[in-house]
Amino acid sequence: MESSGPTLFYRKNMKKLIEHFTDYPMVDDVDTRIQYIRYRMGRLKHQLWLRNRKNKEEILIDTHDKFIIDNLQSGKTCIFGSAGYYLEDLIQDLTVVEQWPIVKTFYPNAQIIKDRSEIAKLNGRVFDNFVVVNNRGDIWCELFVVEEHISKYIQAMKPGCLFFYSFRDTQIINWNRLNTDHNNYFLNFAKHIEKKYSLNLIWHDIKFAEKNKDGSGDYNILENPDTTNGNIKYVFEYETKTKNIK
């Protein structure tokens, strides 16, 4: 008798379906081209660097980075995990720190580390400005992990150092979005950091996506107002509170 419905075929030796990204960690032993592709994916500011190095007469930068540059104080600046080399022509005494060894192949001046505590070990407590903009290494973590990272950054900061830090709320896991006041959640985190690490919050910008229709009657499909830099933005001043942010 002929079957009247579709037939389902399957393989007994079919590989396990991936339920979580940690089930199959990245293979480290890959060639340089693959390492570069992995690094470049999702790093829009690397694309700006590629463009700017071909045209030294006109430098294109992101609006949030313009805000950072306008508020930097004189002295040494560290940019960690944020493709900071693309701002090399605009920031004097810049130290670029990354966790991807492939960066060294196209930007030899980069410091390559495995753990954030190495920043202070390599440089000492020397930085007047410390910048972390939507670091890809902070994806899918809880706020206590972000706090651990910050505790390592401050080891490289001089008193009075300005700390520019931003990330996306969608990167943070294990908090109830349905019954939690989003703005207070991230503002309270900043206040917690203030008390515990002598980081005085002198500026912040916390925004979330709103379900408003545009002129065509369509909703904004973006996950938040600033996917590139993060919609949670802070500026702290380490141990002092004397600076004014423009």
C-alpha positions as CSV (number, residue, x, y, z in Angstrom):
1,M,0.0,0.0,0.0
2,E,1.3,3.5,-0.9
3,S,1.9,5.9,1.9
4,S,-0.6,8.8,2.0
5,G,1.7,11.1,4.0
6,P,5.2,12.4,4.1
7,T,8.0,10.0,5.2
8,L,10.5,11.1,7.8
9,F,14.0,9.9,7.3
10,Y,16.7,10.1,10.0
11,R,20.2,8.9,10.7
12,K,21.0,6.9,13.8
13,N,24.5,8.4,13.9
14,M,23.3,12.0,13.6
15,K,25.4,14.4,15.5
16,K,24.0,16.0,18.7
17,L,22.1,19.2,18.1
18,I,23.8,22.2,19.6
19,E,21.6,23.5,22.5
20,H,24.1,26.0,23.9
21,F,27.2,27.7,22.4
22,T,29.4,26.3,25.2
23,D,28.6,22.7,24.0
24,Y,31.1,23.2,21.1
25,P,33.8,25.6,22.0
26,M,35.9,27.3,19.3
27,V,38.8,25.4,18.0
28,D,42.0,27.4,18.6
29,D,44.2,25.6,16.1
30,V,43.1,27.3,12.9
31,D,45.0,29.3,10.3
32,T,45.5,33.0,10.3
33,R,42.8,33.7,7.8
34,I,40.1,32.0,9.9
35,Q,41.4,33.8,13.1
36,Y,41.1,37.2,11.3
37,I,37.6,36.4,10.0
38,R,36.5,35.5,13.6
39,Y,37.9,38.7,15.0
40,R,36.5,40.9,12.3
41,M,33.0,39.6,12.5
42,G,30.8,42.0,14.5
43,R,33.6,44.7,14.9
44,L,32.3,47.6,12.9
45,K,35.1,49.8,14.1
46,H,37.7,47.6,12.5
47,Q,35.9,48.3,9.2
48,L,36.3,52.0,10.0
49,W,40.0,51.5,10.6
50,L,40.4,49.7,7.2
51,R,38.7,52.7,5.5
52,N,40.6,55.4,7.4
53,R,44.0,54.0,6.7
54,K,43.4,54.4,3.0
55,N,42.3,58.1,3.4
56,K,44.5,60.0,5.9
57,E,43.0,63.3,4.9
58,E,39.5,62.4,6.2
59,I,39.0,60.3,9.3
60,L,35.6,58.8,9.9
61,I,34.7,58.0,13.5
62,D,31.7,56.9,15.5
63,T,29.6,59.6,17.4
64,H,30.2,57.9,20.8
65,D,33.9,57.8,20.1
66,K,33.8,61.5,19.3
67,F,32.1,62.1,22.7
68,I,35.0,60.1,24.4
69,I,37.7,62.0,22.5
70,D,36.1,65.4,23.4
71,N,36.2,64.4,27.1
72,L,39.6,62.7,27.4
73,Q,42.0,64.4,29.8
74,S,45.7,64.8,28.9
75,G,48.0,61.9,29.7
76,K,48.0,58.2,28.9
77,T,44.9,56.5,27.5
78,C,44.2,52.7,27.4
79,I,41.5,51.3,25.1
80,F,40.7,47.6,25.9
81,G,39.0,45.2,23.6
82,S,37.3,47.8,21.5
83,A,39.4,48.0,18.3
84,G,40.9,51.2,19.7
85,Y,43.7,51.3,17.1
86,Y,41.2,53.0,14.8
87,L,41.5,56.1,16.9
88,E,45.3,56.1,16.9
89,D,45.5,59.3,14.8
90,L,43.3,61.2,17.2
91,I,44.6,60.1,20.7
92,Q,48.1,60.9,21.8
93,D,49.9,58.4,24.1
94,L,47.5,55.6,23.3
95,T,47.8,52.0,24.5
96,V,45.7,49.4,22.7
97,V,45.1,46.2,24.5
98,E,43.3,43.2,23.0
99,Q,42.8,39.5,23.8
100,W,43.1,38.3,20.2
101,P,46.7,37.5,19.1
102,I,45.6,38.1,15.4
103,V,45.5,41.8,16.1
104,K,49.3,41.9,16.4
105,T,49.6,40.8,12.8
106,F,48.0,44.0,11.5
107,Y,48.6,46.4,14.4
108,P,52.0,45.5,15.9
109,N,51.8,48.1,18.7
110,A,48.9,46.2,20.4
111,Q,49.4,44.6,23.7
112,I,48.0,41.0,23.7
113,I,46.8,39.6,27.0
114,K,44.8,36.6,28.1
115,D,43.5,37.9,31.4
116,R,42.5,41.5,32.2
117,S,44.7,41.5,35.3
118,E,47.7,41.5,32.9
119,I,46.9,45.1,31.9
120,A,48.2,46.4,35.2
121,K,51.1,43.9,35.3
122,L,52.3,45.1,31.9
123,N,51.8,48.8,32.4
124,G,51.5,49.6,36.1
125,R,49.0,52.1,37.5
126,V,49.7,54.7,34.8
127,F,46.5,55.5,32.9
128,D,44.7,58.8,33.0
129,N,41.9,57.5,30.7
130,F,40.6,54.0,30.4
131,V,38.1,53.1,27.7
132,V,36.0,49.9,27.2
133,V,33.3,50.2,24.5
134,N,31.0,47.2,24.1
135,N,33.7,44.6,24.5
136,R,32.8,41.4,22.7
137,G,34.4,39.5,25.6
138,D,31.5,40.6,27.9
139,I,28.8,38.8,25.9
140,W,26.4,36.4,27.8
141,C,27.6,37.1,31.3
142,E,26.0,38.3,34.5
143,L,26.7,41.7,36.1
144,F,28.9,40.2,38.8
145,V,31.3,39.1,35.9
146,V,31.3,42.6,34.6
147,E,32.2,43.7,38.1
148,E,35.1,41.3,38.2
149,H,36.4,42.8,35.0
150,I,36.1,46.3,36.3
151,S,38.0,45.3,39.4
152,K,40.9,44.4,37.2
153,Y,40.7,47.5,35.0
154,I,41.1,49.9,38.0
155,Q,44.4,48.3,38.9
156,A,45.9,50.1,35.9
157,M,44.2,53.5,36.7
158,K,45.8,56.5,38.3
159,P,43.8,58.5,40.9
160,G,41.6,60.9,38.8
161,C,41.5,58.5,35.8
162,L,38.4,58.8,33.7
163,F,36.8,55.4,33.0
164,F,34.5,55.2,29.9
165,Y,32.5,52.0,30.0
166,S,29.6,50.9,27.8
167,F,27.8,47.6,26.9
168,R,24.5,46.3,25.7
169,D,21.8,45.3,28.1
170,T,21.0,42.3,25.9
171,Q,24.5,40.9,26.7
172,I,23.6,40.5,30.4
173,I,21.9,37.3,31.4
174,N,20.0,36.0,34.5
175,W,17.8,39.0,35.3
176,N,14.1,39.2,35.0
177,R,13.2,41.7,32.2
178,L,9.4,41.3,32.9
179,N,9.3,42.6,36.5
180,T,12.5,44.6,36.8
181,D,12.8,48.3,36.2
182,H,15.5,48.3,33.5
183,N,16.8,51.8,34.1
184,N,17.1,51.3,37.9
185,Y,18.7,47.9,37.5
186,F,21.7,49.3,35.6
187,L,21.8,52.6,37.5
188,N,21.9,50.6,40.8
189,F,24.8,48.6,39.4
190,A,26.7,51.8,38.7
191,K,26.0,53.0,42.3
192,H,27.3,49.6,43.6
193,I,30.5,50.0,41.6
194,E,30.8,53.5,43.0
195,K,30.8,52.4,46.6
196,K,32.9,49.3,46.3
197,Y,35.7,50.5,44.0
198,S,35.9,54.3,44.5
199,L,34.7,54.9,41.0
200,N,32.5,58.1,41.1
201,L,29.8,58.1,38.5
202,I,30.0,61.5,36.8
203,W,27.9,60.8,33.7
204,H,25.6,58.1,32.4
205,D,23.3,57.5,29.4
206,I,20.9,54.5,29.8
207,K,18.4,54.0,27.0
208,F,16.2,51.1,25.8
209,A,14.3,50.3,22.7
210,E,10.8,51.8,22.5
211,K,7.9,50.3,20.5
212,N,7.1,53.5,18.6
213,K,5.9,53.4,15.0
214,D,7.8,55.5,12.4
215,G,6.3,57.6,9.7
216,S,5.5,54.5,7.6
217,G,3.7,52.8,10.5
218,D,6.5,50.3,11.1
219,Y,8.2,49.5,14.4
220,N,11.9,49.9,15.0
221,I,13.3,46.4,14.8
222,L,16.7,47.2,16.4
223,E,17.3,45.5,19.7
224,N,18.4,48.7,21.4
225,P,19.2,52.4,20.5
226,D,23.0,51.8,20.1
227,T,24.0,48.2,19.1
228,T,27.5,49.3,18.1
229,N,28.6,51.0,21.4
230,G,26.0,49.6,23.8
231,N,22.9,51.3,25.2
232,I,24.3,51.3,28.8
233,K,27.0,54.0,29.0
234,Y,28.9,55.2,32.0
235,V,31.7,57.6,32.8
236,F,33.4,57.1,36.2
237,E,36.2,59.1,37.8
238,Y,38.6,57.0,39.9
239,E,38.9,58.1,43.6
240,T,38.1,61.8,42.8
241,K,35.2,63.8,41.5
242,T,36.5,66.9,39.8
243,K,35.8,66.5,36.1
244,N,33.0,67.9,34.0
245,I,31.7,65.8,31.1
246,K,30.6,67.8,28.0
